């Protein structure tokens, strides 16, 4: 299913659920491995959202808040998803199950310690925990890179994933250098400034590692979960975006590192065109979705609208000031972070976590007894409530950013925190009620699992 013409497994509909019929789940690691990543990521989501409210009220720290959400929640989710999906969808064995567990705990310890060091002012410890994060990401990139080497020819999804791994490898040394630079004059003898390194690090991490992964996954998830296929102009968009977006991000990062506005402007334009194309593709797939609406559909609709709006607003900013407008147009950082990346993760996990549990618990019972659908595993009312909280929070954050209102930012953050608790609780209950494993064994593992 991750292939354009190469791998096209049949899809069966169990109730409202799209369940690919020819997935070889034995190719992936034990189901507890991705679930463990998702459980840890959900905890960081709640912690990061709460810290965001405290930061808006002047009682937290922006850098710690960003790392808890970006690294702790988003990147850990990506690590768990790619570790499971690449072997399953690409039909190749995971290089190492043990490394899949090592990567999680290195990054988890790293982001926890790094955030604590920032909040407590113990900056001498920041490089230590920064090094742990770097090692975690490099273990992840090595493990998935070795896994992808077994694939004969990359499709759009696999090429995005390979590019994302490269971006993570490039972003993390810059992050470590910045952590060392808190107390040592790292950049004094170099031809680049600290500000330029920050911009390049942000570009490689957010637009490179995170968004490239999201775009690659969406080509398959937005079709599979809507029961539709790309067609017409969308195929041309994919062909151009597949090369243009990753290349544009690389050029944008290089231009920002070298303080070359012309280079950054060119890269930014290519990246924004790719983002607009991706938003168009997702919107078309959601609008043509078959069957009843699920939490994935509504969240992907917000994702598509946010992505198109963010890209359209950011064009003037990146053409005018590509070096200083790090996240796009002023006041759009939450539109990008929550509206695009956040809703992509929320929508995906609302299907993936129940699906993994469903495969582990019920797949071998199909045809022998009545089994629930994937959507039966979570509580629809809670899903509706957390969607309303996240959507209201997004509106408050974006309005607060644009109007410069601390009250609206704090109110929006409070709604996001509420949504985070509801979302995490809903998915935790899926595991608690339906998984053959206990929550403790999912999080901490069992012997022989790696």
Beta strands, then each sheet from edge to edge (+ up, - down):
strand 1: 11-14
strand 2: 17-20
sheet 1: 1+ 2-
end
